[in-house]
Amino acid sequence: MVLKTREKLIEVARQLFAHKGVANTTMSDIAEASEKGRRTIYTYFKNKKEIYNAVVESESDKLVNSLREIASGPGPVDERLRRFLMARLEHGRAIGSVYRSLVSWLKLDARRVERIHRLVSEKEDALLRDLLAEGVASGDFDREAADLFLCFARPCLGGFDLSTIDTAAAPDSPRSHTALVTFVMSALVKKS
């Protein structure tokens, strides 16, 4: 019950922030829209900034959950990494519409969009580091190749995200995604 109430408050706040803007939304607005009293809201959140932070965290989690499931799922580490990278690149194709939605939700506040992007990137990076560390520890991945990949993974994946804005490049995206993942995996996986 406690978790459902908190989640409901976060969702109501997200909708109000999208409709009215963060600055124009009050704790009373959230209480009224959620059909909860102000005391209930203050049981879960000290102030509007805290509920806003919970909304940002929730939005970033939505973008990362499928990657988390792949990374912690069953199967050999090299197959999970391959699926993780392909899913991450596929998310990048959708990222344009997600970010357009977020921009409208955040009323064109670039700092807020950047904050969500940073949270998502940090979570993705941690999942990728864990997968690579597991592959190195099991002897499946070359340590030097894994370290090198970590050096350029974020800017590389970010570049693919940006390339989806260019609609002329969009038809080749699946081919370039497969090429990148094949290249990375051929460098990482130790040859028998």
Backbone torsions as a table, in degrees:
resi	resn	phi	psi	omega
1	MET	NA	-44.3	-178.9
2	VAL	-60.6	-45.7	-179.3
3	LEU	-64.9	-40.2	179.3
4	LYS	-64.0	-40.8	179.0
5	THR	-63.6	-45.0	-179.9
6	ARG	-62.2	-45.6	179.0
7	GLU	-62.1	-39.3	178.5
8	LYS	-63.6	-43.1	179.2
9	LEU	-62.5	-41.0	179.0
10	ILE	-64.3	-44.3	-179.3
11	GLU	-66.2	-42.5	178.0
12	VAL	-62.5	-44.0	178.7
13	ALA	-61.4	-42.8	179.1
14	ARG	-58.8	-45.0	180.0
15	GLN	-64.9	-42.4	178.7
16	LEU	-66.3	-41.4	177.9
17	PHE	-60.4	-38.6	179.4
18	ALA	-67.3	-39.8	-175.5
19	HIS	-81.2	-45.9	-173.2
20	LYS	-104.7	-16.3	-172.6
21	GLY	92.0	153.7	-178.0
22	VAL	-65.0	-46.4	-176.3
23	ALA	-62.9	-32.1	-176.0
24	ASN	-92.4	1.2	179.3
25	THR	-99.1	130.7	179.5
26	THR	-107.5	165.2	174.8
27	MET	-62.7	-33.9	176.6
28	SER	-64.0	-39.4	176.4
29	ASP	-59.4	-44.3	-179.4
30	ILE	-64.9	-42.4	178.9
31	ALA	-61.1	-46.7	-178.1
32	GLU	-65.2	-47.4	-177.5
33	ALA	-66.8	-30.0	-179.4
34	SER	-89.3	-3.4	-177.8
35	GLU	58.5	37.4	175.9
36	LYS	-123.2	157.4	176.3
37	GLY	-79.6	160.2	177.9
38	ARG	-59.5	-34.9	178.7
39	ARG	-60.5	-38.5	179.1
40	THR	-63.1	-44.5	179.2
41	ILE	-60.6	-44.2	-178.2
42	TYR	-71.8	-13.2	172.0
43	THR	-69.5	-34.2	-176.3
44	TYR	-97.5	-32.2	-174.3
45	PHE	-136.8	133.4	-178.9
46	LYS	-70.4	-33.4	-174.9
47	ASN	-161.4	179.1	-178.0
48	LYS	-64.9	-35.7	179.0
49	LYS	-60.9	-40.0	-179.8
50	GLU	-67.2	-40.3	178.0
51	ILE	-70.6	-35.2	175.7
52	TYR	-61.2	-45.0	178.9
53	ASN	-61.3	-37.1	177.5
54	ALA	-66.4	-36.6	177.2
55	VAL	-65.4	-44.9	179.3
56	VAL	-61.4	-44.6	179.2
57	GLU	-62.0	-43.0	179.2
58	SER	-62.0	-44.4	179.1
59	GLU	-63.5	-40.9	-179.7
60	SER	-68.3	-36.2	177.9
61	ASP	-63.1	-38.9	179.2
62	LYS	-59.4	-36.8	-178.6
63	LEU	-74.0	-20.4	-172.7
64	VAL	-106.3	-17.7	-171.5
65	ASN	-56.0	-42.8	-178.5
66	SER	-66.6	-34.6	177.0
67	LEU	-66.9	-38.9	178.8
68	ARG	-62.1	-41.8	179.7
69	GLU	-63.1	-41.4	179.1
70	ILE	-65.4	-47.6	-176.2
71	ALA	-61.7	-37.2	-177.0
72	SER	-98.1	3.3	-176.6
73	GLY	-76.7	-176.1	-178.6
74	PRO	-78.6	165.2	174.1
75	GLY	108.7	167.3	179.1
76	PRO	-63.0	149.0	-175.8
77	VAL	-60.9	-35.6	-179.2
78	ASP	-67.4	-35.9	177.6
79	GLU	-71.4	-38.2	177.5
80	ARG	-65.6	-39.8	177.8
81	LEU	-65.3	-42.6	177.9
82	ARG	-59.1	-47.5	179.0
83	ARG	-64.5	-39.7	178.5
84	PHE	-59.5	-50.0	-178.6
85	LEU	-63.9	-43.5	179.2
86	MET	-64.0	-41.7	178.7
87	ALA	-65.7	-40.3	179.6
88	ARG	-63.1	-43.0	178.3
89	LEU	-66.8	-37.3	177.1
90	GLU	-65.7	-38.9	175.1
91	HIS	-59.0	-37.4	179.7
92	GLY	-60.4	-34.6	177.6
93	ARG	-64.5	-35.1	-179.5
94	ALA	-88.1	-10.2	-172.9
95	ILE	-63.4	-31.3	177.8
96	GLY	-57.8	-47.5	-179.9
97	SER	-70.7	-35.6	177.2
98	VAL	-62.3	-47.8	-178.4
99	TYR	-68.2	-33.7	175.1
100	ARG	-63.1	-40.5	176.6
101	SER	-63.9	-44.4	179.3
102	LEU	-64.2	-40.1	-179.6
103	VAL	-62.0	-43.0	178.7
104	SER	-67.4	-39.8	178.1
105	TRP	-61.1	-38.9	-176.2
106	LEU	-94.1	12.4	176.3
107	LYS	52.6	47.2	175.2
108	LEU	60.0	29.1	177.1
109	ASP	-89.7	99.6	-174.7
110	ALA	-61.1	-32.5	179.6
111	ARG	-63.8	-39.4	179.7
112	ARG	-70.2	-40.7	176.8
113	VAL	-61.4	-45.1	179.8
114	GLU	-61.9	-38.0	-180.0
115	ARG	-63.5	-44.0	178.0
116	ILE	-64.7	-44.2	179.0
117	HIS	-59.2	-42.4	179.9
118	ARG	-64.2	-43.3	178.2
119	LEU	-61.5	-44.3	178.6
120	VAL	-61.9	-47.1	-178.6
121	SER	-61.3	-41.9	179.3
122	GLU	-62.4	-41.2	179.8
123	LYS	-68.8	-43.3	177.2
124	GLU	-61.5	-43.9	179.7
125	ASP	-59.4	-43.4	-179.6
126	ALA	-63.5	-42.8	178.1
127	LEU	-62.8	-43.1	179.8
128	LEU	-64.9	-45.2	178.1
129	ARG	-57.7	-43.0	-179.1
130	ASP	-64.5	-43.0	178.4
131	LEU	-62.8	-44.4	-180.0
132	LEU	-65.2	-41.9	178.7
133	ALA	-62.4	-40.4	177.5
134	GLU	-62.7	-43.5	179.4
135	GLY	-65.3	-38.0	177.4
136	VAL	-67.9	-45.8	-178.9
137	ALA	-62.2	-35.3	-179.6
138	SER	-81.5	-8.3	-179.3
139	GLY	85.9	5.0	-179.7
140	ASP	-80.6	-30.8	-176.4
141	PHE	-112.9	145.1	174.2
142	ASP	-74.1	126.1	-175.9
143	ARG	-60.7	-45.6	-178.1
144	GLU	-63.5	-42.4	178.6
145	ALA	-64.9	-38.7	178.7
146	ALA	-64.1	-43.7	178.2
147	ASP	-62.5	-41.9	179.0
148	LEU	-64.8	-42.5	179.8
149	PHE	-61.7	-40.5	178.5
150	LEU	-61.6	-28.8	179.9
151	CYS	-66.3	-32.9	-175.9
152	PHE	-119.8	3.0	-175.5
153	ALA	-61.0	-49.7	-176.1
154	ARG	-63.5	-51.4	179.6
155	PRO	-63.1	-34.0	179.3
156	CYS	-65.4	-50.6	179.8
157	LEU	-64.2	-38.0	177.0
158	GLY	-62.9	-37.6	176.9
159	GLY	-63.6	-39.2	175.9
160	PHE	-64.3	-39.0	177.7
161	ASP	-59.2	-47.1	-178.7
162	LEU	-65.9	-33.4	-178.4
163	SER	-66.1	-19.8	179.9
164	THR	-71.5	-16.3	176.7
165	ILE	-69.0	-31.8	179.1
166	ASP	-80.3	101.8	-175.9
167	THR	-64.0	-22.5	177.8
168	ALA	-67.5	-28.0	-179.5
169	ALA	-85.7	-16.3	-173.1
170	ALA	-57.0	-42.4	-178.4
171	PRO	-60.7	-27.8	-179.5
172	ASP	-88.8	-3.5	-174.9
173	SER	-54.8	-50.3	179.9
174	PRO	-58.7	-39.2	179.1
175	ARG	-66.4	-43.8	-179.7
176	SER	-70.3	-32.4	176.0
177	HIS	-63.0	-48.1	179.7
178	THR	-62.0	-41.0	179.7
179	ALA	-62.7	-44.3	179.9
180	LEU	-63.2	-48.0	-177.9
181	VAL	-64.0	-41.0	177.7
182	THR	-61.6	-43.9	179.3
183	PHE	-61.9	-49.1	-178.9
184	VAL	-62.2	-46.7	-177.8
185	MET	-65.1	-36.6	179.5
186	SER	-67.2	-28.8	177.4
187	ALA	-79.7	-34.7	-174.6
188	LEU	-81.1	-46.3	-171.6
189	VAL	-72.0	125.1	178.9
190	LYS	-67.5	137.3	178.5
191	LYS	-78.7	138.7	-179.4
192	SER	-75.9	NA	NA
